[in-house]
Amino acid sequence: MEEEKYLGYIKYDGPLVENGLMDGRKQAQALMGFDSAVRYFIGKLAPDLQSLDFEIPVRIRKGSWEALIPETVAGWAQAGLGVVATAYLAKAAQKMAEKDFSDFGFKDIFRASIDGLIWFARIGKHMGNVSIRNFSDVRFDGSSGLIGIVNAQGEILYVPKHVLDIYSQCPANILESVANNIADGRDLVIGSVEDGMLDEVTIDSSEKHIFCQEEEEKDEILFPELEHGADVVLEGEITRENKTSNSMGFKYNDHILTSYPEIGSIVQYKNLIFSECRLYGRVSRLDEKGRLNAKRPKLIFRHLEELRGEENYDLFNR
């Protein structure tokens, strides 16, 4: 039986996962975070697919804890999208043919998306801060077309220009859900596979803080102007989803507020993860016991409207 081939993966490596076991909630968080991050890059690389829903198959493999995207993902995606996928690939084939590419398909989009995650981690590690988006001291390699970015230690990392274009738009917390599971004895590894060659980046416990934005709880009331029951229209970023609680994270003025749809499931909004949105809803100050004294407001929204302020990077326009 032929061994199944993979496009890429995330895995946790180290003594804490040498038997392949990890807490169920941590596994769910890792898988949802991986799924959301890959979809974000797919939307940037192939804008026509941004608002479409399709399945991303993932296989869990024991040893270390690994989540692998198989090469058969192309068939899954095309089957889920049907005629849309056929039309999209026809457009893709025409554009890539003009640039002397061949055999282009969905798996190339998925691999490029995983490569985007690898570069995000690599740049973040190099700079020590994923919030840095302006690189004033850069070097150019004319022979390769790469751009060298310099960190505080004077070290240079050469990066493809299109990678920097995407990185400059990428949410700072895009790896937070998977990086949160990093601990002493459990490193995060993101990798891609092409023609049998591996490209990996590892994030260990000393680098976890670069990708996780920890928010301290304070005693004072947060946003006192957001009074219980008030109708609001707020602009912010959708940062995460939690299917168990049917909630989403909404980043408003540098704070993450838990938000719930007034009607229905958050699944209908999954394409908005990591997007800038306008939220229409009302404020709730009820705490876990139903008392009207929550210091951090919750939002009950009836509608989310995506703000189209930034442009996508189309894979075919490279």
WOPE-V211075 format. One record per pair of residues at least 4 apart in sequence whose C-alpha atoms are under 7 Angstrom apart, sorted by the first residue. I is the first residue (numbers start at 1). J is the second residue. Records with the same first field share a line. If there is no record, write none. Layout:
I: J + J
//
This chain:
5: 70 + 71
6: 68 + 69 + 70 + 71 + 193
7: 69 + 70 + 71 + 111 + 192 + 193 + 194
8: 68 + 69 + 111 + 114 + 191 + 192 + 193
9: 66 + 67 + 68 + 69 + 190 + 191 + 192
10: 66 + 67 + 68 + 189 + 190 + 191
11: 64 + 65 + 66 + 67 + 188 + 189 + 190
12: 17 + 64 + 65 + 66 + 186 + 187 + 188 + 189
13: 17 + 18 + 64 + 65 + 186 + 187 + 188
14: 18 + 185 + 186 + 187
15: 185 + 186
16: 185 + 186
17: 21 + 22 + 64 + 65 + 186
18: 63 + 64
19: 62 + 63 + 64
20: 62 + 63 + 64 + 65
21: 65
22: 26 + 27
23: 27
24: 28
25: 29
26: 30 + 181
27: 31
28: 32
29: 33 + 177 + 178
30: 34 + 177 + 178
31: 35
32: 36
33: 37 + 177 + 178
34: 38 + 178
35: 39
36: 40 + 273
37: 41 + 174
38: 42 + 113 + 114
39: 43
40: 44
41: 45 + 113 + 116
42: 46 + 50 + 109 + 110 + 113
43: 47 + 49 + 50
44: 312 + 313 + 314
45: 313 + 314 + 315
46: 50 + 314 + 315
47: 312 + 314
50: 271
51: 271
54: 77 + 80 + 81
55: 76 + 77 + 80
56: 73
57: 69 + 73
58: 67 + 68 + 69
59: 67 + 68 + 69
60: 66 + 67 + 68
61: 65 + 66 + 67
62: 66
69: 73
71: 107
72: 76
73: 77 + 107
74: 78 + 106 + 107
75: 79
76: 80
77: 81
78: 82 + 85
81: 85
82: 86
83: 87
84: 88
85: 89
86: 90
87: 91
88: 92
89: 93 + 105
90: 94
91: 95
92: 96
93: 97 + 104
94: 98
95: 99 + 316
96: 100 + 101 + 102 + 316
97: 101 + 102
104: 108
105: 109
106: 110
107: 111
108: 112
109: 113
110: 114
111: 115 + 192
112: 116
113: 117
114: 118 + 192
115: 119 + 192
116: 120
117: 121
118: 122 + 190 + 191 + 201
119: 123
120: 124 + 167
121: 125
122: 126 + 201
123: 127
124: 128 + 129 + 130 + 210
126: 151
127: 151
128: 210
129: 210
130: 172 + 210 + 211
131: 172
133: 168
135: 149
137: 149 + 150
138: 147 + 148 + 149 + 150
139: 147 + 148 + 149
140: 146 + 147 + 148
141: 145 + 146 + 147
145: 160
146: 158 + 159 + 160 + 161
147: 158 + 159 + 160 + 161
148: 156 + 157 + 158 + 159
149: 156 + 157 + 158
150: 154 + 155 + 156 + 157
151: 155 + 156
159: 163 + 164
160: 164
161: 165
162: 166
163: 167
164: 168
166: 170 + 313
171: 274
173: 211 + 212 + 213
175: 179 + 211
176: 180 + 211 + 212
179: 188 + 208 + 211 + 212
180: 212
182: 186 + 187 + 188 + 204 + 205 + 208
183: 187 + 205
184: 205
187: 202 + 203 + 204 + 205
188: 202 + 203 + 204
189: 200 + 201 + 202 + 203
190: 200 + 201 + 202
191: 198 + 199 + 200 + 201
192: 198 + 199 + 200
193: 197 + 198 + 199
194: 198
203: 207 + 208
204: 208
208: 212
220: 295
221: 295 + 296
222: 295 + 296
226: 230 + 283
227: 283
228: 283 + 284 + 285
229: 282 + 283 + 284
230: 282 + 283
231: 281 + 282 + 283
232: 280 + 281 + 282
233: 278 + 279 + 280 + 281
234: 278 + 279 + 280
235: 252 + 277 + 278 + 279
236: 250 + 251 + 252 + 276 + 277 + 278
237: 250 + 251 + 274 + 275 + 276 + 277
238: 248 + 249 + 250 + 251 + 272 + 273 + 274 + 275 + 276
239: 249 + 250 + 251 + 273 + 274
240: 248 + 249 + 273
241: 247 + 248 + 249
242: 246 + 247 + 248
243: 247
246: 260 + 265 + 266
247: 258 + 259 + 260 + 266
248: 258 + 259 + 260
249: 256 + 257 + 258 + 259
250: 256 + 257 + 258 + 259
251: 255 + 256 + 257
252: 256
257: 297 + 298
258: 298 + 299
259: 298 + 299 + 300 + 301
260: 299 + 300 + 301
261: 265 + 266 + 300 + 301 + 302
262: 300 + 301 + 302
266: 270
275: 306
276: 306 + 307
277: 304 + 305 + 306 + 307
278: 304 + 305 + 306 + 307
279: 301 + 303 + 304 + 305
280: 301 + 302 + 303 + 304
281: 299 + 300 + 301 + 302
282: 299 + 300 + 301
283: 297 + 298 + 299 + 300
284: 297 + 298 + 299
285: 292 + 293 + 294 + 297 + 298
286: 290 + 291 + 292 + 293 + 294
287: 291 + 292 + 293 + 294
//
